[in-house]
Amino acid sequence: MSLSHSKTALGAALLGNLLAVSFTLAIAPTAYASSHREAPFITQNPKVDATDFYMFRSYETGRGAYTTMVADYIPLQDAYGGPNYFAMDPNALYEIHIDNNGDGKEDLTFQFRFTNTIKDGQFTVGGKKVSIPLVINGGAIDSVNPAGLNVRETYSVTVVRGDRRTGTRSSVTNATGGGTTFDKPVDYIGTKSIPNYAAYAAQHVYTVNIPGCATPARMFVGQRKDPFVVNLGETFDLINIKAPATEFAANAESAAKDDLARKNVTAIEMEVPTACLTAGSDPVIGGWTTASLRQGRLLNPAPGSTAASKEGGAWVQVSRLGMPLVNELVIGLKDKDRFNASKPSGDAQFADYVTNPTAPALVEVLFGSAGAKAPTNFPRNDLVATFLTGIKGVNQPVTVTASEMLRLNTSIAATNVGAQNRLGVIGGDNAGFPNGRRPGDDVVDVVLRVAMGKLCTLNIGCAPSDAPAGGLHFTDGAFLDETSFTAGFPYLKTPMAGSPQL
């Protein structure tokens, strides 16, 4: 497919999309940023709180035939958060889903289950052996499952074809030896405990075999520097940003503090041959991540050598993330937990949140006197086209049920490092957001501009007169581009160290 990077071509593609897709399709909310503590229930369960989801054509040299998926969990990790740090929940089910026929339902699911094993390292004190209280025992942490590690965290991966609960299941195996158990590196406790964390973590990048896929994939699970950049505090304080657009201040795009600058997350990453993700001749796939807990929990009144609780019953989905920050800034408070428990195929129930979004109205209330007027075209067909169905000629499936997920046209080649545009498609780079999402795509700035009517200025689903502020360069002031990341898998940077604190 030959795709122009010009705004004119983009406008024609979007307009064609609007004409081709009926608004009567099931629709869901749009997005505005990343997802941290986005719903009441999930604040009680941070281990299963998805923070970001990325899906993009691999741009590492020599890996052009692969697609990378990254699901980040456990938000706002302070690197010094010992003594237990941030292990994944062994009672949870973490999943990455792929829809490769546009019907809003998963066709391929990668399921991750974790196990934490206490080795019970002991010191002899006064002639008695006494269990130590830390996850490390003073020995070197420089290899997979070292003797100095007191808690070993491992995981297994299952691929499910078809429905996530009733489909055909098989195990992902290590290409070296065929094992089904993989080690996760301990979090970056500090430079004294782990002098070379980058080298230590790199030993946990696995080459794996996926049943039904002829070419091996790569996989990594472990702590990373939080890849998202956002002026979090001021954004949620009624957008308490001095200059929310470059028209108000020339340096507005980099004038604010990144509140996640010293935070970590835990990343689940897979780099899979693209041919193993697509179906038939359609190169477009949709992706999202979910986490589920067992329906019932019994607390153990006398935990010790046995678990502190007993989990049982059916899996219940408690977290969902495809397009960034749908639930934080779009979904109404009363429906946030419901959205986290929902599937893309049921998104019609959230229609009003995208057709009549509240965020642009809030921007007008706060900054209307300075010229930030909200679009007046209702329903917001421009947002439906951009976020729910994919853009015709860019990332819309051959047949599509409108539903909220991240969509990627895998036939569009990756943009090389050094040439990526942080604004993705609206910046002339069709390999970026919303055609998938790369770590360096500044989705906050992109979506703020689209929400305030950027597409109306191109006569795409609305007219320039519908969006008086559509031409403004809105921003949260926290700058992000590709230079914040590495040029190869696992792409996200080494996490912040717990010690010494800088």
C-alpha positions in Angstrom: 0.0 0.0 0.0 1.4 3.4 -1.0 0.6 6.0 1.7 1.3 9.7 1.4 2.6 11.5 4.4 1.0 14.7 3.4 -1.9 16.3 5.4 -3.9 16.4 2.2 -3.7 12.6 1.8 -4.5 12.1 5.4 -7.5 14.3 5.1 -8.8 12.3 2.1 -8.2 9.1 3.9 -10.1 10.2 7.0 -13.0 11.6 5.0 -13.3 8.4 3.1 -13.4 6.6 6.4 -16.2 8.7 7.6 -18.2 8.1 4.5 -17.5 4.3 4.6 -18.3 3.5 8.2 -21.8 4.0 9.5 -22.2 5.8 12.8 -24.6 3.1 13.9 -21.7 0.8 14.6 -21.0 0.1 18.2 -18.7 2.8 19.5 -16.5 3.5 22.5 -14.7 6.4 24.2 -11.6 8.1 22.8 -8.4 8.6 24.7 -6.2 11.4 26.0 -3.1 10.0 27.7 -1.7 7.1 29.7 -3.6 5.1 32.3 -2.5 5.3 36.0 -5.0 4.7 38.9 -7.9 5.3 36.5 -10.8 3.7 38.2 -12.0 3.4 41.9 -11.6 -0.4 42.2 -8.2 -0.6 40.5 -6.7 1.8 43.0 -7.0 -1.0 45.5 -5.2 -3.4 43.2 -2.1 -1.7 41.7 -0.5 -5.0 40.8 -3.1 -5.5 38.0 -3.4 -1.9 37.0 -2.3 -1.5 33.3 -0.6 1.8 32.7 0.3 1.8 29.0 0.0 -0.4 25.9 2.2 -0.1 22.9 2.1 -2.0 19.5 4.4 -1.1 16.6 6.4 -2.4 13.8 9.9 -3.1 15.3 12.3 -0.5 14.2 15.5 -2.2 15.5 17.9 -2.8 12.7 17.3 -6.1 11.0 13.9 -6.7 12.8 11.6 -5.2 10.2 9.5 -8.4 9.9 8.5 -8.2 13.5 5.8 -6.4 15.6 6.5 -5.4 19.2 3.8 -5.4 21.9 4.4 -3.8 25.3 2.0 -4.0 28.2 3.0 -2.0 31.3 1.7 -2.7 34.8 2.0 -1.4 38.4 2.0 2.4 38.1 4.0 5.0 39.9 6.7 2.7 41.3 9.2 4.5 43.5 12.5 2.8 42.9 13.2 2.8 46.6 10.0 0.9 47.4 11.5 -2.0 49.5 11.8 -4.3 51.1 9.3 -6.2 48.9 9.4 -4.0 45.8 7.0 -4.7 42.9 6.5 -8.4 42.1 3.6 -9.2 39.8 0.5 -10.9 41.3 0.8 -14.7 41.3 -3.0 -14.8 41.7 -3.7 -12.8 38.6 -3.9 -13.5 34.8 -2.2 -10.9 32.6 -3.2 -11.0 28.9 -2.3 -9.4 25.5 -5.1 -9.8 22.9 -5.0 -9.5 19.2 -8.0 -9.0 16.9 -6.9 -9.8 13.3 -10.3 -9.7 11.5 -11.8 -6.4 12.7 -14.8 -7.9 14.6 -13.9 -6.5 18.0 -13.1 -9.9 19.5 -9.8 -11.5 20.3 -8.4 -14.1 17.8 -5.1 -14.5 19.6 -4.2 -14.1 23.3 -0.9 -14.3 25.1 -1.5 -15.2 28.8 1.1 -14.6 31.5 1.0 -16.3 35.0 3.6 -15.5 37.7 5.0 -17.5 40.6 7.0 -16.2 43.5 9.2 -18.7 45.3 10.8 -17.7 48.7 14.2 -19.5 48.9 14.3 -18.7 52.7 17.9 -17.6 52.9 19.1 -17.7 56.4 22.0 -16.3 58.5 23.5 -18.1 61.5 23.0 -15.7 64.5 24.2 -16.8 67.9 24.2 -20.4 66.8 20.7 -20.3 65.3 19.7 -20.2 61.7 17.3 -17.2 61.2 15.5 -16.3 58.0 16.5 -13.0 56.5 13.9 -10.2 55.9 15.1 -9.1 52.4 14.6 -10.2 48.8 18.4 -10.4 48.5 20.9 -11.9 50.9 24.1 -10.0 50.1 25.3 -12.2 47.3 26.0 -11.1 43.8 23.0 -10.3 41.6 24.5 -10.7 38.1 22.9 -13.7 36.5 19.6 -15.5 36.0 18.3 -16.8 39.4 21.6 -16.1 41.3 22.3 -17.5 44.7 22.1 -14.0 46.2 18.4 -13.7 45.3 16.1 -14.7 48.2 12.9 -14.5 46.2 12.7 -16.0 42.7 10.0 -14.7 40.4 9.1 -16.8 37.4 6.4 -16.9 34.8 4.8 -19.0 32.1 3.2 -18.0 28.9 0.2 -19.6 27.1 -1.0 -18.7 23.6 -4.8 -19.1 23.1 -6.3 -19.1 19.6 -9.9 -18.1 19.5 -11.9 -17.0 22.6 -9.6 -16.3 25.5 -11.3 -18.8 27.8 -12.5 -21.5 25.5 -10.0 -21.4 22.6 -7.2 -23.8 21.8 -4.3 -23.4 24.3 -0.6 -24.2 24.0 2.6 -23.3 25.8 5.2 -20.8 24.7 8.6 -22.5 25.1 12.2 -21.4 25.4 14.0 -21.8 22.1 17.0 -23.0 24.2 16.0 -26.2 25.9 12.3 -26.1 25.4 11.4 -25.1 28.9 8.2 -23.4 29.8 9.4 -21.4 32.9 11.0 -18.0 32.5 12.8 -15.9 35.1 11.9 -12.2 35.7 14.8 -10.0 37.0 14.4 -8.6 40.4 13.7 -4.9 40.5 16.5 -2.4 40.5 17.1 -2.3 44.3 20.2 -0.2 43.9 23.7 0.0 42.5 25.3 -1.7 45.5 23.1 -4.7 45.2 23.1 -4.8 41.4 26.2 -2.9 40.0 25.3 -3.5 36.3 21.5 -3.7 36.1 21.4 -3.3 32.3 23.6 -6.3 31.8 21.7 -8.3 34.4 18.3 -7.6 32.9 19.5 -8.3 29.4 20.1 -11.9 30.4 16.3 -12.2 30.8 15.5 -11.5 27.2 14.4 -14.8 25.8 14.1 -16.3 22.3 10.9 -18.3 22.4 8.9 -20.6 20.2 5.2 -19.9 19.7 3.2 -23.0 18.6 1.8 -22.3 15.1 4.5 -19.7 14.3 7.4 -20.9 12.2 9.8 -18.2 13.3 10.9 -17.6 16.9 9.9 -14.6 18.9 11.6 -12.6 21.6 10.2 -11.9 25.1 11.1 -9.9 28.2 9.3 -9.2 31.5 10.8 -6.9 34.0 11.0 -3.5 35.6 11.6 -0.5 33.3 11.8 3.3 33.5 8.2 4.5 33.1 8.1 5.3 29.3 5.1 7.7 29.6 5.7 11.5 30.0 2.9 13.7 31.4 2.4 16.8 33.5 0.2 14.6 35.8 -0.4 16.9 38.8 -1.2 20.0 36.9 -3.4 18.2 34.4 -5.7 16.8 37.0 -5.8 20.1 38.9 -8.3 21.4 36.4 -5.6 21.6 33.8 -3.5 24.0 35.9 -1.0 24.6 33.1 0.3 28.1 32.5 0.6 27.7 28.7 -1.5 24.8 27.3 -0.6 25.7 23.7 2.4 27.0 21.9 0.3 30.0 20.8 0.3 31.1 24.5 4.1 30.5 25.0 6.7 29.5 22.4 8.3 26.9 24.7 5.0 25.5 25.9 5.7 21.9 24.6 8.6 21.5 27.1 7.8 24.1 29.8 6.3 21.7 32.3 7.5 19.0 34.7 7.3 15.3 33.8 5.8 13.9 37.0 6.8 10.4 36.0 10.5 11.2 35.4 11.7 9.1 38.3 9.0 6.4 38.3 9.2 2.8 37.1 6.7 0.3 35.8 6.8 -3.4 35.1 6.8 -4.3 31.4 5.5 -7.4 29.6 7.0 -7.3 26.2 6.8 -9.6 23.2 8.4 -9.2 19.7 6.5 -11.5 17.4 6.9 -12.2 13.7 4.2 -10.1 12.1 3.1 -13.0 9.9 2.1 -14.8 13.1 -0.3 -12.0 14.1 -2.2 -11.2 10.9 -4.9 -13.3 9.2 -5.4 -13.7 5.5 -4.6 -10.7 3.3 -5.6 -8.0 5.8 -2.5 -6.4 7.3 -4.4 -4.5 10.1 -4.5 -5.9 13.6 -6.0 -4.5 16.8 -4.5 -5.0 20.3 -5.2 -4.4 23.9 -4.2 -5.7 27.3 -6.2 -6.9 30.3 -5.7 -8.3 33.8 -8.1 -10.6 35.7 -8.5 -11.8 39.2 -10.3 -14.8 40.6 -13.9 -14.1 41.6 -13.5 -15.2 45.2 -10.9 -14.6 47.9 -10.6 -16.1 51.4 -8.1 -14.6 53.8 -6.0 -16.9 55.8 -6.1 -16.0 59.5 -2.8 -17.7 60.2 -0.5 -17.1 57.1 3.1 -18.3 57.3 4.4 -21.2 55.2 0.9 -21.2 53.5 -0.5 -18.3 51.5 -2.1 -15.3 53.1 -5.2 -15.9 51.0 -7.0 -18.5 48.9 -8.3 -17.5 45.5 -10.9 -19.3 43.5 -13.8 -19.1 41.1 -14.0 -17.8 37.5 -11.6 -15.1 36.2 -13.0 -11.6 36.4 -11.5 -8.9 34.3 -10.5 -5.8 36.4 -8.2 -3.9 34.0 -8.4 -3.0 30.3 -6.2 -0.8 28.2 -5.9 -0.3 24.4 -5.9 3.3 23.3 -4.2 5.4 26.0 -6.1 6.8 28.9 -9.6 6.2 27.8 -10.8 5.5 31.4 -9.0 8.4 33.2 -10.3 11.4 31.2 -13.2 10.2 29.1 -15.3 7.7 31.0 -17.7 9.1 33.6 -16.8 8.3 37.2 -19.8 6.0 37.7 -18.8 3.8 34.7 -15.0 3.5 35.2 -15.1 0.1 36.9 -17.6 -1.1 34.3 -15.3 -0.1 31.5 -12.3 -1.9 33.0 -14.5 -5.1 33.2 -15.8 -4.7 29.6 -14.7 -6.1 26.2 -14.3 -4.1 23.0 -17.3 -5.9 21.5 -19.6 -4.3 24.1 -18.4 -0.8 23.7 -21.7 0.6 22.5 -22.7 1.1 26.1 -20.1 3.9 26.4 -21.2 5.8 23.2 -22.1 9.2 24.8 -18.6 9.6 26.3 -17.1 9.9 22.8 -19.9 11.5 20.8 -20.3 14.2 23.4 -16.9 14.3 25.2 -16.5 16.4 28.4 -12.8 17.2 28.2 -13.0 19.7 25.3 -15.9 21.4 27.2 -13.7 21.7 30.3 -10.8 23.2 28.3 -13.2 25.9 27.0 -14.5 26.6 30.5 -10.9 27.1 31.7 -9.3 28.7 28.7 -12.1 30.0 26.6 -11.3 33.6 27.3 -7.9 33.0 25.7 -9.4 31.5 22.5 -9.6 27.8 23.4 -13.2 27.1 22.2 -14.5 23.5 22.1 -15.7 22.0 18.8 -19.4 22.3 18.2 -20.0 19.3 15.8 -22.1 16.7 17.6 -21.9 13.8 17.4 -18.1 13.9 17.1 -17.7 11.8 14.0 -14.1 12.9 13.7 -13.2 11.2 16.9 -15.2 8.0 16.0 -13.2 7.8 12.7 -9.8 8.4 14.4 -10.1 6.2 17.5 -12.6 3.5 17.0 -12.5 2.1 13.4 -9.0 3.1 12.2 -8.3 5.5 9.4 -9.3 4.3 6.0 -6.1 4.0 3.9 -4.0 4.0 7.0 -5.1 1.5 9.7 -8.7 0.6 9.1 -9.4 -3.2 8.7 -11.1 -4.4 5.5 -14.2 -5.0 7.6 -14.5 -3.4 11.0 -16.8 -3.3 14.0 -16.1 0.0 15.8 -14.5 -0.7 19.1 -11.8 0.8 21.3 -8.4 -0.8 20.8 -5.0 0.1 19.4 -5.0 -0.6 15.6 -1.8 -1.2 13.6 -1.4 -1.5 9.8 1.5 -3.9 9.7 2.1 -3.2 6.0 3.4 0.3 6.8 7.1 0.0 7.3 8.7 1.3 10.5 10.2 4.7 10.5 13.9 4.5 11.3 15.4 5.8 14.5 16.3 9.5 14.0 13.4 10.1 11.6 10.4 9.4 13.7 8.0 12.3 14.3 6.7 12.4 17.9 3.2 13.5 16.6 2.8 10.4 14.5 0.3 10.5 11.7 -0.7 14.2 12.1 3.1 15.0 12.1 3.5 13.2 8.7 4.7 9.9 10.1 2.2 7.1 9.3 4.2 4.6 11.2 3.2 6.3 14.5 0.2 6.9 16.6 -2.7 6.4 16.1 -1.4 3.7 13.6 -0.3 1.7 16.6 1.8 3.4 19.2 5.5 3.7 19.7 7.2 4.6 22.9 8.3 8.0 21.6 4.8 9.0 20.3 3.6 12.0 22.3 0.0 10.8 22.5 -1.0 13.5 25.0 -0.2 16.4 22.6 -1.7 14.5 19.6 -5.0 13.7 21.2 -5.4 17.1 22.9 -5.2 18.6 19.4 -7.5 16.1 17.8 -10.0 16.5 20.7 -10.0 20.2 20.2 -10.8 19.9 16.5 -7.6 19.4 14.6 -9.4 17.3 12.0 -12.1 19.9 11.5 -9.4 22.3 10.1 -8.9 19.7 7.3 -12.7 19.4 6.7 -12.6 15.8 8.0 -15.9 14.9 9.4 -16.5 18.5 10.4 -15.8 22.0 9.1 -13.2 24.6 10.3 -16.1 26.7 11.6 -16.9 23.8 14.0 -13.6 24.1 15.7 -12.5 27.7 16.4 -9.4 26.3 18.3 -8.7 23.5 16.0 -5.5 25.1 14.7 -4.0 25.7 18.1 -1.0 23.5 19.1 -2.2 22.2 22.4 0.2 20.5 24.8 0.5 19.4 28.4 4.1 20.8 28.5 5.8 17.5 29.1 7.9 16.8 26.0 8.4 13.3 24.6 10.1 11.9 21.5 12.1 8.9 20.4 15.3 10.1 22.1 14.0 8.9 25.4 14.3 5.3 24.4 16.8 2.7 23.1 16.9 1.7 19.5 16.2 -2.0 20.0 14.2 -4.5 22.0 13.1 -4.2 24.8 13.1 -0.4 23.8 12.2 0.9 27.3 15.1 2.1 29.3 16.7 0.6 32.4 14.7 1.4 35.5 15.6 4.1 38.0 17.8 2.7 40.8 16.5 2.6 44.3 19.9 3.7 45.6 21.6 6.0 45.6 18.8 8.5 45.3 19.6 11.4 43.0 
